[in-house]
Structure formats: structure tokens, C-alpha cells
Amino acid sequence: MQVTAWPGWAQHIRKIELEPDEELRVASKGRIYLRNGIRSEFRVVEFNPYSNWKWVGPFLWLTVHYDHRFDAEGPNASRLTWIVDAEGLGVSILGRLFAKVYRSSMEKAIPRFVAEMATANRGPSST
């Protein structure tokens, strides 16, 4: 999984750094630099290939948990579900604001992600 390539379809992301290298796994950690100047760190706490991965990171004074789930919907289709949960001081107020901004970003990014996956599945074009 090329996490550092996400800015190609998730245009709200300027850059992602992943340690120890570019392959996502349990105990990977990194930083996401958003185009609006915000930077967030994360660490992977669960990784189940072709099923899900979870990472946790701070946002202001909240701790945000992101679960990325994949479910097969047939031989050539999958359902991708992002579950975002937060805890911490002010979560009832900041959580709603974060959810609104995050949802808006995902509504733009997901169609780009789907188009990128469709292009990748078609393979190189012949001329």
C-alpha cells in the first residue's frame, strides 16, 4: 500500500511521511501534512491485509481513531468504510466540526481514489 502516494487522489493532503519505510504495517508511524497547514501524527495499531487497518493520532487536544475497512462485494468490487472516532476534552463540539471537515474532504477524495483504482486495474494502455 503506497500511503505516500495518497496526495494524488486525496488532494487535501500535501504530503505523508511513513516510518520505518513506505510499507504500512503494525507499529508504522508517520505524519500527514494537510494543504491547510495542519500536521498530524499517527501510529498504526492494527493491520489486517485485505480487511482493515487502524491508526491513531492526535488532533488538537483530541485523540482520533481511524479504522479503514474493506469488504468484498463481488469478484471485482469492494466496499471501503472509514470509521472515525475521537475522545478527549471538547469532543462533543470539536468532534462535530472535525467530522464535517473530514466528510467534505472524503466526498472529494473518494471518487478520485475509485478512478485511480479503475485506471490501475485496466493496466497500461496500448497505443
Secondary structure, 3 states (H helix, E strand, C coil): CEHHHHHHCCCCEEEEEEECCCECCCCCEEEEEECCCCEEEEEEEEEECCCEEEEEEEECCEEEEEEEEEEECCCCCEEEEEEEEEEECCHHHHHHHHHHHHHHHHHHHHHHHHHHHHHHHHCCCCC
